[in-house]
Amino acid sequence: MGVLHFKGYGKYKGSVMSAKDISWRSNDTSAWASQVIKHNGKYYLYFCTWDKTSSGKQSIGVAVSDSPTGPFKDIGTPLVK
């Protein structure tokens, strides 16, 4: 998952989080449809991935950071199964 042109941040900053950082994911390569939202001074990265805790179904996760360019830390469990 990468960051492209955040307003005021300019150039591509690189990856903000790896699928390998999601403990409940079922593989190391799948995370998609990410979106970053700012709330109360924190940045929340919402994403979809395959979930090993839910019979391999897709789930929605969230990771948190102090910056929109990361690094983001997964909350440890799916937000929505």
N, C-alpha and C positions, 0 to 999 in steps of 0.2 A: 504494500500500500504506500503510495507516494503522495507528495504534496506538490501541486502545480499552481504557481502564481496566486498565492494569497494576496489580497489587496494590502499593499504596503510592505510585502516581504520580497517582491521581485522575482528572482530566478528560482528554478527548481531546487529544492532543498534535499532531495533524496527520500529514502524510505522513512516513514514515521513509526512503523511497527511491522514485524514479520508474523506470518501465520504461525511460525514455530513458537511464538510468544503466547499463543492461545492454548492453555492447558487442556481444554475440553474439545478441541478440534479433532476430527478424525483423520486428517492428513496434513502434510506440511505445505501444500501448494494452493489451497483454495480459501480465499476470502475475497469478497466482492461487494459492490454497491455501497462503498463506504461514504459516510457523510460526517462532517465535523460541525458541531454546534457549540457555541459559547454560552455558559450559564453560570452566574455567580462567580466570575473570575476563573473558572476552569473550562477546559475544552474537552468535549465528549465525542469520541469517534465511534459511530454506530456502523456495524458491518454484518454481513451474512457469511456463514460458513457451515460446513458439514459438522454435525455434532455427535461425538462418540457416546455422550450420556443420554441420547434420545433415540436409540436404535438406528443411528446413522442418518437421521433426518436433518434437514436444514434448520438452523436456529439463528436468531439475531443476538449479537453480542455488543458490548460497549467497553471501551477503554478510555482512560482519563489521563490528561496531561495539563501542565501549567502553561503550555505553549501550543499554538496551532500547528507548529512544525515538529511537535513531539519532543522527546519520545513519549509514546502512549503506553500505559500499563493496563492490561485486561483486568476486569474486576474478578475473574476467576470462575464464573459460571455464566451460562447463557442468560440473557435478559428475557428473551421470549423463545419458548420451545415450540 
